[in-house]
């Protein structure tokens, strides 16, 4: 629409599942009035910020004063290198300690003994004494001076099961937590550091980073942090992690009862002190700093991992799940140019968003060009509410509903976002409702009882979309799922809206490099477009002529040939066209008829 010069000035665009706010932000950029709703308070806070980012000052204006307040915290990341030189810790490597259920021996739950790759070399550790070594990347074993031979690729943990290296007893780590009734405990075994005095504003080259064993100063700093935390934890959230009705039970199964338990003492001290510093910032800086604060926590907790090849952290939720790690990595959160996920780097993202909002640019055929906002005032309304009952949005008031509903049980975003809620509440950005909303449409599975619940909830949301749409308005949304039941539920929900099917087409929804790609996964979503007419169509019959399957095959084949779609994407599109075939007003024209369930199953 940018390239075609099609502004939405004067139009109203709504999103009933705002998520990250992209639809409303882009609609506002095109001049539209926007209105959105979501049951997740984090989604609402982020979206409101995005839509008003141009009103905020540069957050870097307040950074120096804040950093000076936290000088004592930053000194807790000093370390001593193997040559006795003073250095700055970048990454701190921890490993889970496991007590064998048979012999009671406590061992380190390493999945393997490689820490990192570095050109033609690899950094590894001895399985017995823990000494860190640099050896050739092609080596498969380490011969340590302590006399131990270490098979580098084989550790005591494989696919979540720990095998005692002393007696051979095996136990799933999650069962270990259930048996002991204790959450995982970790010990520090290595440090990646940079030279003291390294320029803070630029990335430190890989050749200047070294990995070594922890020094006495490292353990002293941890002891200091532990003692200081006893006196300084008044701002940390205490709210428990909800146990009932979870889609992912791993957190509670591992013994975690509050989100603060996902952090070590030094990380908690950092969080408490940063919250205190944010609290005394000028009002106009608090929300941007609160958002940067909550964002950087995913790279500064015990569920943060380390990528050996790129030598950087992999934040929590890279896999959109609470994935346990037996070897979490602690990041120095105060480095500015080096360290993915540090607080200054998280603040940089917020600052860039504010800068872009003030002077937006768009990519065109000739490169990036200035893209000023259309003239005229634009209203913004964001409601933290259930989209099944949008009482704040009048009838016939919206031109386009552009949204992305949950895909049955694919991802329970409300449950994942709950991680951020207590922290944002502690920073004064939102109110904590006490846990994920029970109104979430995301189901806890895809069994026979789940699809009807999903259909009922989605039906009510789409009925609200139809109610708020003006005659001639459009409902546009994406969908994908491998389960025929999800598509049948979608079709049933849409048939109850009184909206007319206009078209269905594929849209690329994921990249080839996504962490969520796997054999048989789909990367193309199906986009549905439906219209609200002056008179709602009457759904005469829930059955159709079996010949609609020929139409489904023809329409899908056209897109498959044009885009060279793989079978998972073709199957997704066939299901979408099968749903679309049941959204017209045609009566069956022959004796052989099929239901929507039959059609979706047939094309799957």
Buried (B, 14 or more C-beta within 10 A) or exposed (E): EBEEEEBBEEBBBBBBBBBBBBBBBBBBBBBBBBBBBBBBBBBBBBBBBBBBBBEBEEBBEBBEEBBEBBEEBBEBBBBBBEEEEEBBBBBBBBBBBBBBBEEEEEBBBBBBBBBBBBEEBBBBBBBEEBBBBEBEEEEEEBEBEEEEEBEBEBBBBEEEBBBBBBEEEEBEBBBBBEEBEEBBEBEBBBBBBBBEEBEBEEEBEEEEBBBBBBBEBBEEBBEBBBEBBEEBBEBBBEBBBBEEEBBBEBBBBBBBEEBBBBBBBBBBBBBBBBBBBBBEBEEEBBBBBBBBBBBBBBBBBBBBBBBBEEBBBBBBBBEBBBBBBBBBBBBBBBBBBBBBBBBBBBBBEBBEBBBEBEEBEEEEEEEEEEBEBBEEEBEBBBBBBBBBEBEEBEEEBBBBBBBBBBBBBBBBBBBBBBBBBBBBBBBBBBEBBEBBBEEBBBBBEBEEEBBBBBBBBBBBBBBBBBBBBBEEBBBBBBBBBBBBBBBBBBBBBBBBBBBBBBEBBBEEBBEEEEEEEEEEBBBBBBBBBBBBEEEEBEBEEEBBBBBBBEBBBEBBBEBBEEBEBBEBBBBBBBBBBBBBBBBBEEEBEEEEBBBBBBBBBBBB
